[in-house]
Amino acid sequence: MQALLDSILNFLNTTGIVRLFENGGIDALKTVAMFAIAFVLVYLAIVKQYEPLLLLPIAIGMLLTNLPGAEIFHLNFFIDPAGVNFGEVLRKGGLLDLLYLGVKLGIYPSLIFIGIGAMTDFSPLISNPKSLLMGAGAQFGVFVAYAAAVLSTVFTPAEAAAIGIIGGADGPTAILVAKTLAPGLLGAIAIAAYSYMALIPMIQPPIMKLLTTPEERKIKMTTLRKVSKLELVLFPLLVTFIVGLIVPDAVPLVGCLMFGNLLNVCGVTDRLSKTAQNELMNIVTIFLGISVGATASADNFLRWTTLLIIGCGLVAFCISTVGGLLTAKIMCKLTGGKINPLIGSAGVSAVPMAARQSQRVGQEADPSNFLLMHAMGPNVAGVIGSAVAAGVFLATFK
C-alpha cells in the first residue's frame, strides 16, 4: 500500500501543476501571463487573421516552451558568448532545441527568402527603377530606431541594431539579425516585427493621410512599360552581383531572394519555383515560427525591456513609413506631379500588404485611381533595402 502511495506521490510531483508553483508565486504568475499572451496571439491569428501563417506557430512555440517540466527548449544553449555547444544540444536538447538550430545557423530565414523571391514580381521595379529610391528612403526608420536604442543606454549597439531592423517590416530579416546580434531578445523582436506587419492597415493609412494632400492622393500615374524576359532574368543576377560586392553580409538574404526569383522567371524551372513557393515555404515557416516562439519564455520575455523593444519597433516602423512618403513627395515635385506620394509608404518590405494600403488610400481619394502595380515597385525595393540594411548591421557588429 505504501509503495502505491509513493508511486502516486511521485507521479503528482512530476506534473506540470506542481512544478508551476515549486519556485514560488511570482514565477507561477509569470508563466500564467505567458499562457495568456500565447492565447491572445492564437486569437489574433485565427479570429483576426493577423499574419496567421507565422503568428500561430509563434504562439504555439511560446505555449510549449512555458509548460512547466516540458523542458522542450533551453535558451541558455544558444546565448553562450563562447558559442553553441552542438554536442550538448544533441545530447540534452529537446525537440525545439533541435529545430532552433535552423534559426541559430541562419538557415530558415534564407530558405524563406527563396520562397519570397519565387513569389515576387520585380517587373514594377524594373519598369520604374526610381522606385529604388523610395525603398531606400523607407529604411530611414531602421537607423533612427537604432540610434534611439543606443542613446537609451539600455541596449548594446549590437542589440540596438537588431531592434532597429524591425522598422524594415521584414520578419525573416529581423530574425536573422536578432539571432546573430541579440539572441536573448529574439522572441520580443520577432513578435514585434510580425505584429507590426499584421497591423499595417491600422498604422499606415493615418500617416499617409497626414503627410499628403487630397490633390496628391488623386494623382494618376501612367501605365508601366512591359518588361522583357531578358530584363527579368538579368535583374536577379545583377542585383546579387552588385550587392555581393558592396555588402557581402547581405548575400545570404539577397542571394536567396534573387535565386528564388530566378527560378520563377527563367521559364525552365517551374517545378522548383512551385516547390519554393509552396512546400518549402510552408515547411520552413512552421519550423521558423515555432522555434522563434520558443525563445519567449517567462523569464526572458516578461521584462520591461520587452516593452521598450516593442515601442522602439513601432517608432521604427512609423518613421520608415514617413521616410518613404517624404522621398516620394520629393520625387513628385521633381517630376512635376507624375508620382503619387502614396506609393512611397509601400517602401517598407511588407509585401504586398503595404502596396495594398497605397491602393486603398488612393482609391478613397479617387475610386478610378489604380496604384497597386506602381506601389509594388517600392514595395519589392524595400525587401532588397531591408536585406542590405541587415547586411550593414551584421558587418558592423557581428
Secondary structure, DSSP 8 states (H G I E B T S, - for coil): -HHHHHHHHHHHHHSHHHHHHTT-HHHHHHHHHHHHHHHHHHHHHHTS-SSHHHHHHHHHHHHHHHSTT-----GGGT--TT---HHHHHHH--HHHHHHHHHHTTHHHHHHHHHHHHH---HHHHH-TTHHHHHHHTTHHHHHHHHHHHHTSSS-HHHHHHHHGGGG--HHHHHHHHHHH-GGGHHHHHHHHHHHHHTHHHHHHHHHHHHS-HHHHT----------HHHHHHHHHHHHHHHHHH-GGGHHHHHHHHHHHHHHHSSS-HHHHHHIIIIIHHHHHHHHHHHHHTT--HHHHSSHHHHHHHHHHHHHHHHHHHHHHHHHHHHHHHTTS-S-GGGGGGGSS-TTHHHHHHHHHHHHH-TT---HHHHHHHHHHHHHHHHHHHHHHHHHH-
